[in-house]
Amino acid sequence: MRSRLALLCPGQGAQGTAMFDMARSDAASAALLDSWLAGAGLEQPLESILADSALLFANRMAQPLIVAASLASWTALGSVVAQPAIVAGYSIGELTGYAVAGALAPGHAVRLARQRAELMDGCLQASPRQALVAISGIATGAAAAIAGAHGFHPAIETAEDSLVVGGPLDAREALLQAVAAAGGRATALPVEVASHTPFMADAVAPFARLLREQGWRAPQAPVISGIAAEPIHAADKAIEHLSRQLAEPIRWREGMDALAEAGVTVALELGPDAALARMLGARHPDIACRSVADFRSLDGVRTWLEKHSE
């Protein structure tokens, strides 16, 4: 059977000081990366951002950096790598996915990531001090009920017993204690806004307008919708789903199942972490899953992909 490659594009939380190292080992990709970041208007040199954890995990920096890192990795791998049959992105990674699929110019995607972050940060004016919490070890329905009692909403479902919720920072500690009392595990995530919850509702329409202003092309591969867990082939639907996902929960568990249903046999996460590859590999062991972050060099990634393209 001919292999079918899926590319996985991560979301926030994977940042690190070495997140661009492998992509920068390719001179052409390094130059493109510099131009994308310059166009995003980060206002500070990249070296300063990477050296300051507060900046690195600030929403306005984290989103464009994650998009740029994934796109630089894909660009650095070059044309010798087979084109993907399908692409899936986690949260901001869904925007990355449309650039990987050729529907958006990479530089435009990085700039849009910065604008998306600014719109989300703007929602803090109406509801300041927000938080994301990862809950595991209890059924998602029970987790959602506990979260709801503390003003939190489902944000990302990753498994039957794993749920990320978003809500008010002032209620986070009480939520952590309530989850522990119910026999679950809860972890505060390094994200400043309640992404994918109604707290972000005011950002949806402005982001849709920004997306409509872009020069969209037909994607070379479908992109899995985060909110619907279905392949998207058209720009108008991509714009609708990318904007709606700011305030609606991501169905990542069902998205992983959609990859399996599409006949995916090989999946590569574009780094800089390996969380998505691990999740997909655990849920669908028949899919060969790795991340760029698992390898020491671009040649190592290429060799692995060539081995699994037979």
N, C-alpha and C positions, 0 to 999 in steps of 0.2 A: 504493500500500500504506500502511495506517495505521501510524504510527510506534509503536514499543514502547520505552519508557524504562526503563533500568536505572540505579539509584543505587548508587554505589560508596562504601564507608565505609572510610577508611584506618586503618592501625595506627600503632604507635609509630614515632618517628623523624621525624615531620612537624612537631613542635612548633616554635614560634617566638614571638617577642615580639608579633607582629602577628596571632596565630592567631585572635583573637576580634574583630578590628577590623570586618570586614564585617558580622558578625552583630549587633554592637553599634550599627550604623547604624540598626537597626530597634528602636524603643523597647520594644515588647512583647517581642521576643526577648531584648533585653538584660535585662529584668526576670526573665524565665523562667530565663535563664542564671544569674543571681545566685542564684536560689532553688535551682536544681539543685546548684550548687557548694556552697552553704551546707549542703544536705542530705547532701552526700558527706563532710563532716567533714574538709576538707583541713588544718585546724589552722593555716593561715597565709593571710594575704590574698593574693588572686590576683596583685596587683601585685608582691608580694615574690617569688612563685614565678616569674613571667615574667622578673624582673630577675636571677635567679640560675640560670645554666645547669645547675648541679649539681642543683638542685631540679627544674627543668623536665624534666630527663631521668631523674630518679629514678622507678623503677617505680611507686611508690605515688602519685605526682603525675601522671605521664605518662598512665597509662591513663584515669583519670577526665577529665582535661583533653581528651584526644583525642576521647572519646565526647561530651563536652559541646560541643566546638567543632563537630563534624559535625552534631549534633542542632540546635544553635542556627542553623547555616547553613540547614538544611532548614526549620526553623520560620520563619526570616526571609523565605524565598522566598514563603511564604504559599500560600493556596488557589488562587491564579490559575495555579499550576503544575500540570500534569497529574500524577495519581498514578502511581507507578512500576508497571510490569508485573512487575518482579522486582528484588531487592536482593541485593548481594553485599558482604561485609565481609572485610577482610584482618586476620587475627588478632583483636585486641580489637575491630576494626571489625565483626566478625560479631555481637557483642553489640549494637553500635550499630544494626546492620541490623534487628534485631527491634523496636527502638523506632521506627525509621523506618517499618517495616511495620505499626505499630500494635499489635503483640503485647505490648509492655511499655510502661509509662509512662516518659517520658523521664527524670524524676527518679530513678525506680527503676533505670534502666539506668546512670546516672552513679554512683549509690551502689554498685551491683553491680560496676562497674569498679574502684572503690576497694577493695572487699572481695576481688575477684579478685586484684588486685595484692598485697594483704596475704597471701593464701594462697600465692601464688607466692613472695613474699619469704620466707615461712616455710620453704620448701623449701631455702633457703640454709643452714639450720641443719645439715641432714644432709650437704649437698654445697656448701660455701661456695665463693665465687669462681668464678662461672660467666660464660660469654660467648657471644655470637652472632657468626658470621662469614659474610659473603656471598661465595660463590665463583662465578666466571663464567669463560667462555672455554674450559671443558672439559666433556665430557659429564657429566650428573648422576651416572651410575653410577660413573664414574672419580672424580668429586669425593667421592661418598659413601664410596668405598673409602679414599681418602686421609684423609678426615675420621675414619673409623672407626679407622684406625691410630693416631690421636692422641686417641682417647676421645670424639670428637664424633659426634653423631647428626643425620640429616636433620631439619630443622625446617620449612622452607617451600620448595617447588619452584615457581619462577616461569617457567622455560623449560627447553628441552631441554639447555641449557648454562648454567643459572643455578640455584643452590641455596644456601639459607641453612642453616647447621648450628649446633648448640649443643653446648657441652661445657665442660670445665674451663678457667678463665682461665689457669692456669699452663701449659697446653699450647698456648695461642693463638699465640704467636710462632712456635713450631715448625711449627704448621699453616700459617701464612702463608708461611713459607719453603718448605714442601713443595709448596704449590700453585704458587708462583712457579717452582719447579724443574720442575714438570710442564707449564709453559707457560700456566698459568691466572692469573687475578687474584683476589686475596682482600682483603677489606676488613673491618676490625673495626667492628661496629655499636655505637651508643651505647645498649645495652641490658644490664642487669645480671644477667639471669637467662636460663637456657637454655630459653626458651619452646618449647612443642610438641615436647619430647623427654622421655624417661623420667625426667629430672631433676625433672620437675614432677608425678610420679605421685601424691605424697601430697596434692596440692591437688585432685585430680579429684573424689573423693567429697564433701568438704566444699563444693565449689562447686556440685555437683549439688543438695545439700540446700538451699543458699541460693536456687538457681533455682526449686526446687519451692515455696518459700515465697512466691513472687511471684504477683500477680494477673494471670495470663496471659489474653490474649484471642486470638481467631482472627486471624492476620495478614491484612492486606488485600492483601498480595502475598507470594509465596513468597520465602524467603531461601536463597541457595546455601550448602550446608554446606561448610565448609572442609576437613573430613577426608574427605568422600565426593564432593564436587563434584556434588551433586544438589540439586534444589529441596526445601526443607522446608516443609510446610504445617501441621504439627500441633505443639502445645506440648510433648507428651511427647518427641517426637523431637528438637525444638529443645533441650530440656534435656539430653538424652543427648549430642548432638553438641557443644554448647557446653562441656560439662564435659570430654568426652573430648579435645577439641582442645588442652587445656592440655598434654597429654603425648603427643599424636600429631601427625605432620607434616601441614602444610597443603598441599593440592593446588591451589594457586592457578592453575597453568597449566591444569589440567583445568577449574577453575571458570570461567576466562575462556572456554574452549570451550563450556561449558554455557550461558553467556549467549548466545553466537552461535547455539547449537542451539535456544534458546528464542525465536529470532526478534528479538532486541534490535537496534534500528536506531540508538538514541541512548543515550549513557551520560554521566552527570554524576557526577563525584567531588565529595563534599561538603567537600573541603579538610581541613586548611589547606595541603596540598601537591597535586601533580598526578602523582605517581608511578604511581598505579593507572590513571589515564586514559591516560598515555603507554604503559604496558605493554599495555593492552587495544587501543589504537589501532594499535600496532605489530604485534600478533598478528592482529587482525581489522580491517584498514583500511576495510572497508565500514561499520563502525560509527562514527558521528560521536561523538567523545570529547572532552570538555572537563572542566575542574575549576573549581569556584567560585574557586579561587586564580588562575585565568587572567584574571579580570575585575576591573575597578575598582569596580564597584557591583553591587548586587542587581538593579537594572534591566537591567544588561547581561546578567546570567545569564538573567533572565526573557525578554529579547528573543531571545537565542540559542535557548532552549528552545522558544519559540513558533515561531521560524523552522523548527525541525526537527520540529515536531509536526504539520506539514501532510501 
